[in-house]
Amino acid sequence: MRYPLSTLAILLLLASPALAQALQDLPFDKQLTLAKVGDVDAQYEVGLAYETGKSVAMDEAEAARWFRQAALQGNVEAQYHLARLVSRGTKGLKQDFPTALKLYQDAAAKGYAPAMDALGQAFQQGKGTEVDLTKAAEWYQKAADQKLADAQNNLGMLYLEGKGVARDLNKAFSLFQAAAEQRDPWGLNNLGGMYEMGWGTTVDKTRALDLYQQALAAGNDKAQANIERLQGKSAAAE
């Protein structure tokens, strides 16, 4: 059986030893070759490469182009990344909150937790829609139910402040604790705040300081100010 040259090239690529590697570990040029012939996962990886500047010069407009192609083939992660790019806009890509909202809604409807969280943020901030804190809480809850730490933190803040939900310090504590158990930098920091203030738990400054230090070690630079404030209070009390 004779194959067109382009098909033969694809078959040779697929038969190469590199096939044993995970797609994300393939060299960018091979990912691009696969993406150009319609491989949806390769299109997503090429989009990521352009978005992050990994293995190729960063180009968010080009990233959006590849994410769009993958999204059209049903890749929900690509749809989410496309929505993020459209939401903030970039050189060669117009900022468009309503379009981003629709993309988030579609991905959320497919059960993708990060899109649910992003949709909650859109309703909380009024991006592409009217501010609706009740809907924000509902979408955060859906994502938190899937153990997404970002959503647990976002929903915890709503319970802490009584926005979109009745104020409930115990629920806020539980949500921050769930995020902290995943070693999430903000979950650790927020849980430290609950212990420092005695919200949803008893006051425990030692535990608070430990959590702030864990948050800093996990990459949350904002925790440094909490550490210094708490240590300063301890020094003043001596």
Buried (B, 14 or more C-beta within 10 A) or exposed (E): EEEEEEEEEBEEBEEEEEEEEEBEEBEBEBBBBBBBEEBBBBBBBBBBBBBEEEBBEEBBBBBBBBBBBBBEEEBBBBBBBBBBBBBEBBEEBEEBBEBBBBBBBBBBEEEBBBBBBBBBBBBBEEBBBEEBBEBBBBBBBBBBEBEBBBBBBBBBBBBBEEBBBEEBBEBBBBBBBBBBBEEBBBBBBBBBBBBBEEBBBEEBBEBBBBBBBBBBEBEBEEBEEBBEEBEEEEEEEE
